[in-house]
């Protein structure tokens, strides 16, 4: 009851943020366990059911390898995939509408989770990464539904907050049947918070298993679509955050006279920041061109130096033709973005000091000499210069990146075995 009151107060305080950010979308009632007639019929029909919770885009992407394996191993079970963010929900519908019932995750009120569980009737609940919702886990336990955490991690940022509520959290964690953690640090942290050590397993990071989307276009067509000439080199700054574009553009400015064939493509993590990035580019003395505005008539434009990717779902294409890649979210204290995709493509990567969201992957890449970690703009400039002058070093980093990913695959299958063990 006390938790419900606290959660209600938080929800009321957070309501203006939802309104301001436009997050009160048409399907928001699903967060109270209210579904339209089509979903209601789908949820009320069928037999055995596996419920997977993936917060947003990153977790939904992890599901690519998991869902196909679940369908193969448990053909008699239906799948329900829930998300919290709209972006995650949209991606889930795009990827898995034929494989699973896609819903929004219920708000963690007692009455709401009871209603959702009544509709879903899961045989098992699978939470991806750190999804600790006390009322839901308690209600699942009361209904004898086992819960499993997979790809679990406790970040540097969140461990301190969890420790503040350790006595409460210990009781909640006792409801979870198994914790499949990414590495030994995550395992030690969840045990320190109260998880029983015999329920904690180190299975690796499922993001190593991510499948890179297949490009229907060949690289020549992609290069043409980006206005690149035959000998142009492309530096892609992927999934950048506020405070990084200035650094990247200034680094590019320091190199462009020395390397006149170098082009820059900035792909911001949030495309609603496009106009702000255009102002940054202009302030540095360049003209930015949105990729959606390019056409065949402009591909020979010698003044075309900086591109901004303003469409969703095309970063993989840019990575596929990149000479060098910078991983965004790493020069600011965001924690970095996922470097697996460019690594699988064999690209030479650089990232900043703040990669704590991908600690295990970062460690594996650096151990294999598969990426370069830089501290600031000066190191970015120096390392870019060194790499552009040394094509063999670029190809070596790319080859090492492919090898590092291949060596660390297999977490999804390990997690599947633990799920199978519990479900049986």
C-alpha positions in Angstrom: 0.0 0.0 0.0 2.8 2.4 0.9 4.5 1.7 -2.4 1.3 2.4 -4.3 0.9 5.8 -2.5 4.5 6.7 -3.3 4.2 5.6 -6.9 0.9 7.6 -7.2 2.6 10.8 -6.0 5.4 10.3 -8.4 3.0 9.7 -11.3 1.1 12.9 -10.5 4.3 14.9 -10.4 5.5 13.3 -13.6 2.1 13.9 -15.5 3.1 17.4 -16.8 6.2 15.9 -18.3 4.2 13.3 -20.1 1.9 16.0 -21.4 4.7 18.4 -22.4 6.7 15.6 -24.2 3.6 14.4 -26.0 3.8 10.9 -24.4 0.0 10.7 -23.7 -0.6 8.9 -26.9 -3.7 7.0 -28.2 -2.6 3.7 -26.7 -1.7 5.1 -23.3 -4.8 3.5 -21.6 -3.0 0.1 -22.1 -0.8 1.2 -19.2 -3.9 0.9 -17.1 -4.7 -2.6 -18.5 -7.3 -1.3 -20.9 -7.0 -2.7 -24.4 -8.9 -2.2 -27.6 -11.2 -5.0 -28.7 -8.7 -6.6 -31.1 -6.0 -6.9 -28.5 -8.5 -7.9 -25.9 -9.7 -10.8 -28.0 -6.1 -11.8 -28.8 -5.1 -11.7 -25.1 -8.1 -13.7 -23.9 -7.6 -16.4 -26.5 -4.8 -18.9 -26.9 -3.1 -21.3 -24.5 0.3 -21.1 -22.9 1.9 -17.6 -23.0 5.4 -16.1 -22.5 5.5 -12.4 -21.5 8.6 -10.5 -22.4 9.2 -6.9 -21.1 11.5 -4.7 -23.1 11.6 -1.0 -22.0 12.6 0.8 -25.2 14.4 0.5 -28.5 17.6 -1.0 -27.1 15.8 -3.8 -25.3 13.5 -4.5 -28.2 16.5 -4.8 -30.5 17.9 -7.5 -28.2 14.7 -9.4 -28.7 15.5 -10.1 -32.4 17.6 -13.1 -31.5 15.5 -14.2 -28.5 12.0 -14.2 -30.1 13.0 -16.5 -33.0 14.6 -19.0 -30.6 11.5 -18.9 -28.2 9.2 -19.6 -31.1 11.3 -22.5 -32.2 11.7 -23.9 -28.7 8.1 -23.3 -27.6 5.8 -23.5 -30.7 2.8 -24.1 -28.5 3.2 -20.8 -26.6 2.0 -17.4 -27.6 4.3 -14.4 -27.1 3.4 -11.1 -25.5 6.0 -8.3 -25.9 5.5 -5.2 -23.7 7.3 -1.9 -23.9 7.2 1.4 -22.0 8.3 3.9 -24.6 6.4 4.7 -27.8 9.6 4.4 -29.8 10.1 0.9 -28.4 6.5 0.0 -29.1 6.7 1.3 -32.7 9.9 -0.7 -33.3 8.3 -3.8 -31.7 5.3 -3.6 -34.0 7.6 -3.2 -37.0 9.7 -6.2 -36.1 7.4 -8.6 -34.3 3.8 -7.9 -35.2 3.5 -11.4 -36.8 5.3 -13.1 -33.9 3.9 -11.5 -30.7 1.0 -9.5 -29.3 2.5 -6.0 -28.7 1.3 -4.0 -25.7 2.3 -1.2 -23.4 3.7 -2.3 -20.0 1.2 -1.6 -17.2 1.9 1.1 -14.6 3.1 -0.5 -11.4 -0.1 0.0 -9.4 -1.5 -3.0 -7.6 -4.9 -2.8 -9.4 -3.3 -2.2 -12.8 -0.8 -5.1 -12.7 -3.6 -7.5 -11.4 -5.7 -6.5 -14.4 -2.9 -7.0 -16.9 -1.9 -10.4 -15.5 -5.5 -11.5 -15.7 -5.6 -10.7 -19.4 -2.1 -12.0 -20.3 -2.2 -15.2 -18.1 1.6 -15.7 -18.5 3.4 -19.0 -17.8 6.6 -17.1 -17.4 7.6 -13.4 -17.2 11.0 -12.4 -18.8 12.4 -9.0 -18.1 15.3 -7.7 -20.2 18.0 -5.9 -18.3 17.0 -4.2 -15.0 13.3 -4.1 -14.9 12.4 -4.3 -11.2 8.7 -3.4 -10.7 7.7 -4.4 -7.1 3.9 -4.7 -7.5 4.2 -6.7 -10.7 6.8 -9.1 -9.4 4.8 -9.6 -6.2 1.5 -10.3 -8.1 3.2 -12.7 -10.4 4.6 -14.5 -7.4 1.2 -14.7 -5.8 -0.1 -16.3 -9.1 2.8 -18.8 -9.1 4.2 -17.3 -12.3 8.1 -17.4 -12.4 10.0 -14.3 -13.3 13.4 -14.3 -15.0 15.8 -11.4 -15.6 18.0 -11.8 -18.7 20.8 -9.7 -20.0 20.7 -8.2 -16.5 22.9 -5.3 -15.5 23.2 -2.9 -12.6 24.8 0.3 -14.0 27.3 2.5 -12.2 24.6 5.2 -12.1 21.8 3.1 -10.6 23.7 1.0 -8.0 23.8 3.8 -5.5 20.1 4.5 -5.8 19.3 0.8 -5.3 21.4 0.6 -2.2 19.3 3.3 -0.6 16.2 1.0 -0.7 18.1 -2.3 -0.2 15.9 -3.6 2.7 12.8 -3.2 0.5 14.5 -4.4 -2.6 15.7 -7.6 -1.0 12.1 -8.8 -0.6 11.3 -7.8 -4.2 14.3 -9.7 -5.6 13.3 -12.8 -3.7 10.3 -13.1 -6.1 12.6 -13.5 -9.1 13.5 -17.1 -10.0 16.7 -16.5 -11.9 19.0 -13.6 -12.7 21.0 -14.0 -15.9 23.6 -11.2 -15.6 25.9 -9.8 -18.3 29.2 -10.1 -16.3 30.7 -10.7 -12.9 30.4 -7.1 -11.8 26.6 -7.1 -12.5 26.3 -10.5 -10.7 28.1 -9.2 -7.6 26.0 -6.1 -7.6 22.6 -7.9 -7.7 23.8 -10.3 -5.0 24.8 -7.3 -2.9 21.3 -5.9 -3.2 19.8 -9.1 -1.8 19.4 -11.6 -4.7 20.1 -15.2 -3.6 23.6 -16.2 -5.0 22.3 -19.6 -6.1 19.8 -17.8 -8.4 22.4 -15.6 -10.1 24.1 -16.7 -13.3 26.6 -15.0 -15.6 25.5 -15.7 -19.2 27.1 -12.8 -21.1 25.7 -9.9 -23.1 22.9 -10.6 -25.6 23.8 -7.5 -27.6 26.8 -9.4 -29.0 24.2 -11.6 -30.6 22.5 -8.7 -32.4 21.9 -9.3 -36.1 22.8 -6.3 -38.3 20.0 -5.5 -40.6 20.7 -6.6 -44.2 21.1 -3.7 -46.6 19.1 -4.3 -49.8 21.2 -1.5 -51.4 24.7 -2.2 -52.5 27.4 0.0 -51.1 27.8 1.9 -54.4 24.1 2.8 -54.3 24.4 4.0 -50.7 27.4 6.1 -51.5 25.6 7.7 -54.4 22.6 8.4 -52.2 24.9 10.2 -49.7 26.5 12.3 -52.4 29.9 10.5 -52.1 32.3 10.4 -54.9 34.5 7.4 -55.6 37.5 8.3 -53.4 35.6 10.2 -50.7 36.2 9.1 -47.1 33.2 9.2 -44.7 33.4 9.9 -41.0 30.1 8.9 -39.3 29.3 10.2 -35.9 26.5 7.9 -34.8 23.8 8.5 -32.2 25.3 11.7 -31.0 23.9 13.6 -28.0 23.8 17.3 -26.9 27.4 18.5 -26.3 29.0 16.2 -28.8 28.2 17.7 -32.2 30.3 20.8 -31.4 33.3 18.6 -30.7 32.8 16.4 -33.8 32.3 19.4 -36.1 35.3 21.2 -34.7 37.4 18.1 -35.0 36.3 17.8 -38.6 37.1 21.4 -39.3 40.7 20.8 -37.9 41.2 18.1 -40.5 39.3 19.0 -43.6 42.0 21.1 -45.2 44.5 18.4 -44.7 42.2 15.7 -46.0 40.0 17.4 -48.6 38.2 14.1 -49.5 36.9 13.6 -46.0 33.2 14.0 -45.5 31.2 14.0 -42.2 27.8 12.5 -41.5 26.2 13.3 -38.1 23.4 11.0 -37.0 21.8 12.4 -33.8 20.3 10.0 -31.3 17.1 12.2 -31.3 16.2 13.7 -34.7 14.2 16.5 -33.1 17.6 18.1 -32.5 18.3 18.5 -36.2 17.8 22.3 -36.3 20.1 22.9 -33.4 22.8 20.8 -35.0 22.4 22.8 -38.3 23.1 25.9 -36.3 26.2 24.3 -34.8 27.4 23.4 -38.2 26.8 26.9 -39.6 28.5 28.5 -36.6 31.6 26.4 -37.5 31.6 27.8 -41.1 30.0 24.9 -42.9 26.7 24.2 -44.6 24.8 21.2 -43.4 22.7 19.2 -45.8 19.9 16.8 -44.6 20.2 13.4 -46.1 16.5 13.4 -47.0 17.1 16.5 -49.1 19.8 14.9 -51.2 19.1 13.9 -54.8 21.1 12.7 -57.8 21.6 16.2 -59.1 23.7 17.1 -56.0 26.0 14.2 -55.8 28.9 16.1 -57.6 28.5 19.2 -55.3 32.1 19.7 -54.1 30.8 22.0 -51.3 28.8 19.1 -49.8 30.9 18.4 -46.7 28.6 17.8 -43.7 25.5 15.6 -43.9 22.9 15.2 -41.2 20.9 12.0 -41.1 17.3 13.1 -40.4 15.5 9.8 -41.0 15.0 6.8 -38.7 16.3 3.4 -39.5 19.1 4.3 -41.9 22.1 4.6 -39.6 23.1 1.0 -40.5 23.4 2.1 -44.2 25.7 5.0 -43.2 27.8 2.7 -41.1 28.1 0.2 -44.0 30.0 2.8 -46.1 31.8 4.6 -43.3 35.6 4.8 -43.3 35.6 5.8 -39.6 32.9 5.7 -36.9 32.5 7.7 -33.7 30.1 6.2 -31.1 27.9 8.9 -29.6 26.8 9.3 -26.0 30.4 8.7 -25.0 32.0 12.2 -24.8 29.2 13.3 -22.5 28.0 11.3 -19.4 25.2 9.5 -21.1 27.0 6.1 -21.1 27.5 5.6 -24.8 25.5 3.9 -27.5 25.7 0.4 -28.7 28.9 -0.2 -30.7 28.0 -3.7 -31.8 26.5 -2.8 -35.2 29.5 -1.0 -36.6 31.8 -3.7 -35.1 29.9 -6.5 -36.9 30.4 -4.5 -40.1 34.1 -4.4 -39.4 34.4 -0.6 -39.0 37.2 1.3 -37.2 35.6 2.9 -34.2 36.4 5.6 -31.7 34.5 6.5 -28.6 34.8 8.7 -25.6 35.5 7.9 -21.9 31.8 7.4 -20.9 30.8 4.0 -22.2 29.5 2.7 -18.9 26.2 1.5 -20.4 28.2 -0.9 -22.5 30.9 -1.7 -20.0 31.3 -5.4 -21.0 31.3 -4.7 -24.7 33.7 -1.8 -24.4 36.1 -4.0 -22.4 36.0 -6.7 -25.0 36.6 -4.3 -27.9 39.5 -2.6 -26.2 41.0 -6.0 -25.1 41.0 -7.1 -28.8 42.5 -3.8 -30.0 39.2 -3.3 -31.9 38.5 0.3 -31.0 40.2 3.5 -29.8 39.0 5.3 -26.7 39.6 9.1 -26.6 39.2 11.6 -23.8 38.5 14.9 -25.6 38.5 16.8 -28.9 42.3 17.0 -29.1 42.6 13.2 -28.9 39.7 12.8 -31.4 41.6 15.0 -33.9 44.9 13.3 -33.4 43.5 9.8 -33.6 41.4 10.6 -36.7 44.5 12.1 -38.4 46.6 9.0 -37.5 44.0 6.6 -38.9 43.3 8.5 -42.1 47.0 8.4 -42.8 47.2 4.6 -42.0 44.7 2.6 -44.0 46.2 -0.7 -42.7 45.4 0.4 -39.1 41.8 1.2 -40.1 41.4 -2.3 -41.6 43.1 -3.9 -38.7 40.7 -2.3 -36.2 37.8 -3.4 -38.3 39.0 -7.0 -38.5 39.6 -7.0 -34.8 36.1 -5.7 -34.1 34.5 -8.5 -36.1 36.6 -11.1 -34.2 35.7 -9.5 -30.8 32.0 -9.8 -31.5 32.3 -13.4 -32.8 34.2 -14.5 -29.7 31.5 -13.2 -27.3 28.4 -14.4 -29.0 26.1 -17.0 -27.4 24.5 -15.2 -24.4 21.0 -15.5 -26.0 21.2 -19.3 -26.2 22.5 -19.5 -22.6 19.5 -17.5 -21.4 17.1 -19.6 -23.5 18.4 -22.7 -21.6 17.7 -21.1 -18.3 14.2 -20.0 -19.4 13.5 -23.6 -20.7 14.7 -25.1 -17.4 12.2 -22.9 -15.5 9.3 -23.2 -17.9 9.5 -27.0 -17.9 
